């Protein structure tokens, strides 16, 4: 099963410019990591919402917070315990922040 590890960090625009630390890079290079991406800081975000009969575009993330979504890592794991073990290993190599673990739904798109 695939899991998304959502890595949250503190607002520091320089973080996205730093190289990935070697201890973290070693985990990201393992075969069960199927993809990952680092994101720019929250102030670079734009949010599109529906409501009141239309859509609204706003600059910035959808909530005000000290932490922002810094990256997404997609892994293969047998179960939630396996995914949590990977998240725990990554978090031990980071300074602060948090990693949210969420199972990925299988694709259910049916083309026209």
C-alpha positions in Angstrom: 0.0 0.0 0.0 1.2 3.5 -0.7 1.4 6.2 2.0 2.0 9.9 1.8 4.4 11.3 4.4 3.6 15.0 4.6 6.6 16.8 6.1 5.9 20.0 8.0 8.6 22.5 8.9 8.8 26.0 10.3 8.5 29.0 8.1 12.0 29.5 6.9 12.3 30.4 3.2 16.0 29.4 3.2 15.1 25.7 4.0 14.0 25.0 0.4 17.3 26.3 -0.9 19.5 24.1 1.3 20.7 20.7 0.1 18.9 17.7 1.6 20.9 16.4 4.6 22.8 13.2 3.9 21.0 11.3 6.6 17.7 12.2 5.1 18.9 11.6 1.6 19.9 8.1 2.6 16.4 7.3 3.6 14.9 8.9 0.5 17.2 6.7 -1.7 15.7 3.5 -0.4 13.6 1.3 -2.7 10.4 1.8 -0.8 10.4 5.5 -1.5 8.6 5.9 -4.8 8.8 9.7 -5.0 9.3 12.9 -3.1 9.3 16.6 -3.6 10.3 19.6 -1.5 8.0 22.6 -1.6 8.7 26.3 -1.4 7.6 28.1 1.8 3.9 28.8 2.4 4.0 32.4 1.2 4.6 31.2 -2.3 1.3 29.3 -2.2 -2.1 30.2 -3.8 -5.4 28.7 -2.8 -8.5 28.1 -4.9 -11.8 27.6 -3.0 -15.4 26.9 -4.0 -18.3 28.6 -2.3 -21.1 31.1 -2.6 -21.7 30.1 -6.2 -18.2 30.6 -7.5 -14.5 30.2 -6.9 -12.2 32.4 -5.0 -8.4 32.6 -5.5 -6.3 33.8 -2.6 -2.6 34.2 -2.2 -0.9 32.1 0.5 -1.7 28.9 2.2 -5.2 28.2 3.3 -4.5 28.6 7.1 -2.2 30.7 9.2 0.3 28.6 11.0 3.9 28.6 12.2 4.5 25.3 10.4 4.0 24.8 6.6 3.9 21.8 4.3 7.6 21.5 3.3 7.5 18.3 1.3 5.7 15.2 0.3 7.2 11.7 0.3 5.4 8.7 -1.2 6.4 5.3 0.1 5.3 1.7 -0.2 4.7 -0.1 3.1 2.9 -3.3 4.1 0.7 -1.5 6.7 0.4 1.6 8.8 3.0 0.4 11.3 5.6 0.1 8.5 4.7 3.6 7.3 5.0 5.0 10.8 8.4 3.4 11.2 9.7 5.2 8.1 8.2 8.5 9.3 9.7 8.0 12.7 13.1 7.3 11.1 12.9 10.5 9.0 11.7 12.6 11.9 14.7 11.5 14.0 17.0 12.9 11.3 15.2 16.3 11.1 15.2 19.3 13.4 11.7 20.1 14.5 8.6 20.0 12.5 6.3 17.0 12.1 5.5 14.2 9.6 1.8 13.4 9.0 1.2 9.9 7.6 -1.8 9.2 5.4 -2.7 6.2 3.2 -3.1 7.0 -0.5 -6.4 5.9 -2.1 -6.1 3.7 -5.1 -6.8 5.6 -8.4 -10.5 5.5 -9.1 -10.5 7.8 -12.1 -12.5 6.5 -15.1 -11.7 8.3 -18.3 -14.5 9.4 -20.6 
